[in-house]
Amino acid sequence: MTLPVSYNWRNLFVRKLSTALTFLVVAVVVGVLAILLSFAEGIRMSLRASGSPRNIMVLKTGATAESTSIVNPEEAGRLVQAPGIAKGADGAPLISPELCVQTSIPRRGPEGTPANVAVRGIDPIAWQVHQEVSLIQGERFNEGATEIIVGKAAAERYANLQIGESIELGRTSSHPYKVVGIFEADGGALESEIWASRGILSNAYSRNFVSSVLLRLAEGEKPEPALDYIRGPAVNLTAKTETEYYEDLTSKSAQIVALTSILIAIMATGAVFAVANTMYAAVDGRRRELAMLRTIGFTKSAILTSIVIESLMICLIACGFGLGGASFMSGSRQDFLSDTTWTVLAYELRMTPTIVISSILVAAVVGVIGAAAPAIRASRIHILDALRKA
């Protein structure tokens, strides 16, 4: 015979203060956990959507990102001999030399804190190589003009990046560049960038080299022959598929999640003690009541189960409120500074079913562990002693 759930529900309101404090602790733990996992998932989804397995990213040997890579024109010129490279309608190989620099732009909002935003200089052929990129507003920049187009995420997150507005670029930030278009890239990392003409940008920053070269493979061609050629003595540069390049950039978010998980574990431990304290108080205050339940036929296991259920009710309801609070952050635009590229990646916090299930499991584990000792104590109450002391 088991105790009805309504019995446990009524007992939640007997000690309102201790129950409320425990409720608050668990809700905060779940909320922080959900936001942390949403942060990691948002970055992963943004980088996972970036690049194409048919594109090969070429960097200087030893460079870990475009921001630290310098590829000389002579080195870039050797890439035309790489096997399997696709050709455009004019017969030219689809090879896009690109220059990546950074500029500081204030974030939107009253504070306007600065962000280090990537600026990419491209040639017209880049549109055939970056086939996931498409213009959604305005028009492309003119090759000979100080004009720029901006990614959708950058336009939403940073100031002065709407069509018709201007920002200062160049070594001395003295060249005004007008925004003429906004593009999207399947939600990938490129949407956090600003694009301009490579020739104009090279002159503004006095750069006679490129940061990277992107090669487009022909349909059905495997990347290994081209990778081997580029890494070999004929070229001697670093090469990887574009998707692998962006996957490597997720390491920072994984480290943040690992470190913050330690904080979550400490908070969860505190929540376990809070639950245990509440349930101990509930058991001590109901010793006579629990003894009476035993007298009328409820078993030790029924009493133990009832205490655990009561704890789970507190934790799971608190979990619902924690997830509800975290859900208000889902879909909000944030940005993340990579220590590999030293530029920001704008992304959306993503609340997924996996995150919800993980949060519920954490709340359930906290509830069961926190109630274990008080429940065992409740099941072992000596009936005669409890009735006599009452």
C-alpha positions as CSV (number, residue, x, y, z in Angstrom):
1,M,0.0,0.0,0.0
2,T,1.4,3.4,-1.0
3,L,0.6,6.9,0.2
4,P,-1.4,9.1,-2.1
5,V,0.4,11.9,-4.0
6,S,-2.0,14.4,-2.5
7,Y,-0.6,13.7,0.9
8,N,2.9,14.7,-0.3
9,W,1.5,17.7,-2.1
10,R,-0.1,19.1,1.1
11,N,3.1,18.6,3.1
12,L,5.0,20.8,0.7
13,F,3.1,23.8,2.2
14,V,3.7,22.9,5.8
15,R,7.2,24.4,6.0
16,K,6.8,27.1,3.4
17,L,10.1,29.0,4.0
18,S,12.5,26.0,3.9
19,T,10.6,24.5,0.9
20,A,10.7,27.9,-1.0
21,L,14.5,28.2,-0.4
22,T,15.1,24.7,-1.6
23,F,12.9,25.3,-4.6
24,L,14.9,28.5,-5.4
25,V,18.2,26.7,-5.1
26,V,17.2,23.9,-7.5
27,A,15.6,26.3,-9.9
28,V,18.8,28.4,-10.1
29,V,20.9,25.3,-10.7
30,V,18.7,24.1,-13.5
31,G,18.5,27.5,-15.0
32,V,22.2,28.0,-15.1
33,L,22.8,24.5,-16.4
34,A,20.2,25.1,-19.2
35,I,21.7,28.4,-20.2
36,L,25.2,26.9,-20.3
37,L,24.2,24.0,-22.5
38,S,22.2,26.4,-24.7
39,F,25.4,28.5,-25.1
40,A,27.4,25.5,-26.1
41,E,24.7,24.2,-28.5
42,G,24.3,27.7,-30.1
43,I,28.0,27.8,-30.9
44,R,28.2,24.2,-32.1
45,M,25.2,24.7,-34.4
46,S,26.6,27.9,-35.8
47,L,30.0,26.4,-36.6
48,R,28.5,23.1,-37.7
49,A,26.5,25.0,-40.4
50,S,29.7,26.7,-41.6
51,G,31.7,25.7,-44.6
52,S,31.4,22.9,-47.1
53,P,33.2,19.5,-47.3
54,R,33.9,20.4,-51.0
55,N,36.0,23.4,-49.9
56,I,39.6,23.2,-48.8
57,M,41.0,25.9,-46.5
58,V,44.7,26.6,-47.1
59,L,46.7,28.4,-44.4
60,K,50.4,29.2,-43.7
61,T,52.2,26.3,-42.1
62,G,51.9,26.5,-38.4
63,A,48.9,28.9,-38.4
64,T,45.8,27.7,-36.5
65,A,43.4,30.3,-38.0
66,E,43.1,32.8,-40.8
67,S,43.9,35.6,-38.3
68,T,47.4,34.3,-37.8
69,S,48.1,33.1,-41.4
70,I,50.1,34.9,-44.0
71,V,50.1,33.3,-47.5
72,N,52.4,35.1,-50.1
73,P,51.2,35.6,-53.7
74,E,53.9,33.1,-54.9
75,E,52.6,30.4,-52.5
76,A,49.0,31.0,-53.5
77,G,49.9,30.8,-57.2
78,R,51.1,27.2,-56.8
79,L,47.6,26.1,-55.8
80,V,46.3,26.1,-59.3
81,Q,48.0,22.8,-59.9
82,A,46.1,21.0,-57.0
83,P,44.2,18.0,-58.3
84,G,40.4,17.9,-58.4
85,I,39.8,21.7,-58.4
86,A,36.5,22.7,-59.9
87,K,36.3,25.3,-62.7
88,G,33.9,28.1,-63.3
89,A,31.9,28.8,-66.4
90,D,34.9,30.7,-67.8
91,G,37.2,27.8,-67.3
92,A,39.1,29.5,-64.4
93,P,39.8,27.3,-61.3
94,L,37.6,28.1,-58.3
95,I,40.3,29.4,-56.0
96,S,39.4,32.3,-53.7
97,P,42.3,34.2,-52.1
98,E,41.0,36.0,-49.1
99,L,42.3,38.6,-46.7
100,C,41.0,38.6,-43.1
101,V,41.5,41.5,-40.7
102,Q,39.7,42.7,-37.6
103,T,38.0,46.0,-36.6
104,S,36.4,47.1,-33.4
105,I,32.7,47.9,-33.6
106,P,30.4,48.7,-30.7
107,R,27.6,46.3,-29.8
108,R,24.0,47.4,-30.0
109,G,22.5,48.6,-26.8
110,P,23.0,51.5,-24.3
111,E,26.4,50.3,-23.2
112,G,27.8,49.8,-26.7
113,T,30.8,47.7,-25.5
114,P,33.3,47.1,-28.4
115,A,33.6,43.8,-30.2
116,N,36.4,42.5,-32.4
117,V,34.6,41.8,-35.7
118,A,36.2,40.0,-38.7
119,V,36.5,41.8,-42.0
120,R,37.0,39.6,-45.1
121,G,38.4,40.9,-48.3
122,I,37.2,38.8,-51.3
123,D,37.4,38.8,-55.1
124,P,34.3,38.2,-57.3
125,I,35.2,34.5,-57.6
126,A,34.5,34.0,-53.8
127,W,30.7,34.0,-54.6
128,Q,31.2,30.8,-56.6
129,V,33.4,29.2,-53.8
130,H,31.2,30.2,-50.9
131,Q,28.0,28.8,-52.4
132,E,26.1,28.9,-49.1
133,V,26.3,32.7,-49.1
134,S,23.4,34.7,-50.5
135,L,22.4,38.3,-50.5
136,I,19.1,39.0,-48.7
137,Q,19.1,42.8,-48.7
138,G,20.6,45.5,-50.8
139,E,23.3,44.7,-53.4
140,R,26.9,43.5,-53.7
141,F,29.7,46.0,-53.2
142,N,31.4,47.5,-56.3
143,E,35.0,46.3,-56.7
144,G,36.5,49.7,-56.9
145,A,34.4,51.4,-54.2
146,T,34.7,51.6,-50.4
147,E,31.6,49.6,-49.9
148,I,30.9,46.6,-47.7
149,I,28.2,43.9,-47.1
150,V,27.6,42.5,-43.7
151,G,26.4,39.1,-42.4
152,K,22.9,38.9,-41.0
153,A,24.1,38.0,-37.5
154,A,26.6,40.9,-37.5
155,A,23.9,43.4,-38.6
156,E,21.6,42.3,-35.8
157,R,24.3,42.3,-33.1
158,Y,26.6,45.3,-33.8
159,A,26.0,49.0,-34.3
160,N,26.2,51.0,-37.6
161,L,25.9,47.9,-39.8
162,Q,22.5,48.6,-41.4
163,I,22.2,49.4,-45.1
164,G,23.1,53.1,-45.7
165,E,25.3,53.4,-42.5
166,S,29.0,53.6,-42.5
167,I,32.0,52.4,-40.4
168,E,35.7,53.4,-40.4
169,L,38.2,50.8,-41.7
170,G,41.9,50.8,-42.4
171,R,45.1,51.0,-40.4
172,T,44.2,54.4,-39.1
173,S,40.4,53.9,-39.2
174,S,40.2,56.8,-41.6
175,H,38.4,55.2,-44.5
176,P,34.6,55.3,-44.3
177,Y,33.0,52.2,-45.8
178,K,29.3,52.3,-46.6
179,V,27.0,49.3,-46.0
180,V,25.3,48.4,-49.2
181,G,24.0,44.8,-48.5
182,I,23.3,42.1,-46.0
183,F,23.9,38.4,-46.6
184,E,23.2,35.1,-44.9
185,A,25.2,31.9,-44.9
186,D,22.9,29.1,-43.6
187,G,23.3,30.4,-40.1
188,G,27.1,29.7,-40.2
189,A,30.1,31.7,-38.9
190,L,30.4,33.8,-42.0
191,E,27.2,35.7,-40.9
192,S,29.3,37.3,-38.2
193,E,31.6,38.9,-40.7
194,I,31.9,42.0,-42.8
195,W,32.9,41.5,-46.5
196,A,34.7,44.0,-48.8
197,S,36.7,44.1,-52.0
198,R,40.1,42.5,-51.3
199,G,41.9,45.0,-53.4
200,I,40.4,48.0,-51.6
201,L,40.9,46.3,-48.2
202,S,44.6,45.4,-49.0
203,N,45.3,49.0,-49.7
204,A,43.5,50.3,-46.6
205,Y,45.6,47.9,-44.4
206,S,48.8,47.9,-46.5
207,R,48.7,44.1,-46.8
208,N,50.3,42.6,-49.9
209,F,49.5,39.0,-48.9
210,V,46.3,37.0,-48.2
211,S,45.3,35.2,-45.0
212,S,43.9,32.1,-46.6
213,V,43.0,30.5,-49.9
214,L,39.8,28.6,-50.4
215,L,39.6,25.9,-53.1
216,R,36.4,24.4,-54.4
217,L,36.6,20.7,-55.4
218,A,34.8,19.4,-58.4
219,E,31.7,17.4,-57.9
220,G,32.6,13.8,-56.8
221,E,36.3,14.6,-56.2
222,K,37.7,13.4,-52.9
223,P,39.7,15.9,-50.9
224,E,42.7,13.6,-50.0
225,P,44.7,14.1,-53.3
226,A,44.4,17.9,-53.1
227,L,45.3,17.9,-49.4
228,D,48.3,15.7,-50.0
229,Y,49.5,17.9,-52.8
230,I,49.1,21.1,-50.8
231,R,50.9,19.7,-47.7
232,G,53.6,18.2,-49.9
233,P,56.9,19.8,-50.9
234,A,55.5,21.4,-54.0
235,V,53.4,23.8,-51.9
236,N,54.2,23.1,-48.3
237,L,51.1,24.8,-46.7
238,T,48.6,23.7,-44.1
239,A,45.3,22.4,-45.6
240,K,42.1,20.9,-44.3
241,T,38.5,20.8,-45.4
242,E,36.5,23.8,-44.5
243,T,34.2,21.8,-42.3
244,E,37.2,20.5,-40.3
245,Y,38.5,24.0,-39.9
246,Y,35.3,25.2,-38.3
247,E,35.1,22.1,-36.1
248,D,38.5,22.9,-34.7
249,L,37.2,26.3,-33.6
250,T,34.6,24.6,-31.3
251,S,37.4,23.5,-28.8
252,K,37.1,26.8,-26.9
253,S,33.4,26.3,-26.2
254,A,34.1,22.7,-25.1
255,Q,36.7,24.0,-22.6
256,I,34.2,26.6,-21.2
257,V,31.5,24.0,-20.8
258,A,34.0,21.7,-19.0
259,L,35.1,24.4,-16.6
260,T,31.6,25.7,-16.0
261,S,30.4,22.1,-15.4
262,I,32.6,22.0,-12.3
263,L,30.7,25.1,-11.0
264,I,27.4,23.4,-11.9
265,A,28.5,20.3,-9.9
266,I,29.4,22.4,-6.9
267,M,26.0,24.2,-7.1
268,A,24.2,20.8,-7.5
269,T,26.0,19.5,-4.4
270,G,24.7,22.5,-2.5
271,A,21.3,21.8,-3.8
272,V,21.5,18.2,-2.5
273,F,22.3,19.5,1.0
274,A,19.4,22.0,0.7
275,V,17.0,19.2,-0.2
276,A,18.4,17.0,2.5
277,N,18.0,19.8,5.1
278,T,14.4,20.4,4.1
279,M,13.5,16.7,4.1
280,Y,15.2,16.1,7.5
281,A,13.1,19.0,8.9
282,A,10.0,17.5,7.4
283,V,10.7,14.1,8.8
284,D,11.5,15.4,12.3
285,G,8.3,17.5,12.4
286,R,6.2,14.5,11.3
287,R,7.6,11.8,13.5
288,R,4.3,11.1,15.3
289,E,2.4,11.3,12.0
290,L,4.8,8.9,10.3
291,A,4.5,6.5,13.3
292,M,0.7,6.6,12.9
293,L,1.0,5.8,9.3
294,R,3.1,2.8,10.2
295,T,0.5,1.8,12.8
296,I,-2.4,1.8,10.3
297,G,-0.5,-0.5,7.9
298,F,1.8,1.5,5.7
299,T,5.2,-0.3,5.3
300,K,8.7,1.1,5.7
301,S,9.1,1.1,1.9
302,A,5.9,3.1,1.5
303,I,7.2,5.7,3.9
304,L,10.6,5.8,2.2
305,T,9.0,6.1,-1.2
306,S,6.7,8.9,0.0
307,I,9.6,11.0,1.3
308,V,11.5,10.6,-2.0
309,I,8.4,11.5,-4.0
310,E,8.0,14.6,-1.9
311,S,11.6,15.6,-2.6
312,L,11.1,14.9,-6.4
313,M,8.0,17.1,-6.5
314,I,10.0,20.0,-5.1
315,C,12.9,19.5,-7.5
316,L,10.9,18.8,-10.6
317,I,8.6,21.7,-10.1
318,A,11.6,23.9,-9.5
319,C,13.2,22.4,-12.7
320,G,10.1,23.5,-14.6
321,F,10.5,27.1,-13.4
322,G,14.3,27.0,-14.0
323,L,13.8,25.8,-17.6
324,G,11.0,28.4,-18.0
325,G,13.4,31.2,-17.0
326,A,16.2,29.8,-19.3
327,S,13.8,29.6,-22.2
328,F,13.4,33.4,-22.3
329,M,17.1,33.4,-23.3
330,S,16.6,30.9,-26.1
331,G,16.9,32.5,-29.5
332,S,18.6,35.6,-28.1
333,R,21.6,36.8,-30.1
334,Q,24.9,36.7,-28.2
335,D,28.5,36.7,-29.2
336,F,31.6,34.7,-28.3
337,L,35.3,35.8,-28.6
338,S,37.4,32.9,-30.0
339,D,41.0,32.7,-28.7
340,T,41.9,31.1,-32.0
341,T,40.7,33.7,-34.4
342,W,40.5,36.7,-31.9
343,T,37.2,37.7,-33.5
344,V,33.7,37.4,-32.2
345,L,31.2,34.8,-33.4
346,A,27.6,35.9,-33.1
347,Y,25.2,33.1,-32.3
348,E,21.8,32.3,-30.9
349,L,21.2,30.5,-27.6
350,R,19.5,27.2,-28.5
351,M,17.2,25.3,-26.1
352,T,16.9,21.8,-27.4
353,P,15.0,18.7,-26.2
354,T,18.3,17.2,-25.1
355,I,19.0,20.2,-22.9
356,V,15.5,19.9,-21.3
357,I,16.0,16.1,-20.7
358,S,19.4,16.7,-19.2
359,S,18.1,19.4,-16.9
360,I,15.2,17.2,-15.7
361,L,17.7,14.3,-15.0
362,V,19.9,16.6,-13.0
363,A,16.9,17.8,-10.9
364,A,15.7,14.3,-10.4
365,V,19.2,13.1,-9.3
366,V,19.4,16.0,-6.8
367,G,16.0,15.2,-5.5
368,V,16.7,11.5,-5.0
369,I,20.2,11.9,-3.5
370,G,19.0,14.7,-1.2
371,A,16.0,12.7,0.0
372,A,17.9,9.4,0.5
373,A,19.1,9.8,4.0
374,P,16.0,11.5,5.4
375,A,13.8,8.9,3.7
376,I,15.8,6.0,5.3
377,R,15.6,7.8,8.7
378,A,11.8,8.2,8.3
379,S,11.4,4.5,7.4
380,R,13.3,3.5,10.5
381,I,11.3,5.5,13.1
382,H,10.5,3.4,16.1
383,I,6.7,3.5,16.4
384,L,6.3,3.3,20.2
385,D,9.1,5.8,20.9
386,A,7.6,8.3,18.4
387,L,4.1,8.0,19.8
388,R,5.4,8.2,23.4
389,K,7.5,11.4,22.8
390,A,4.7,13.0,21.0
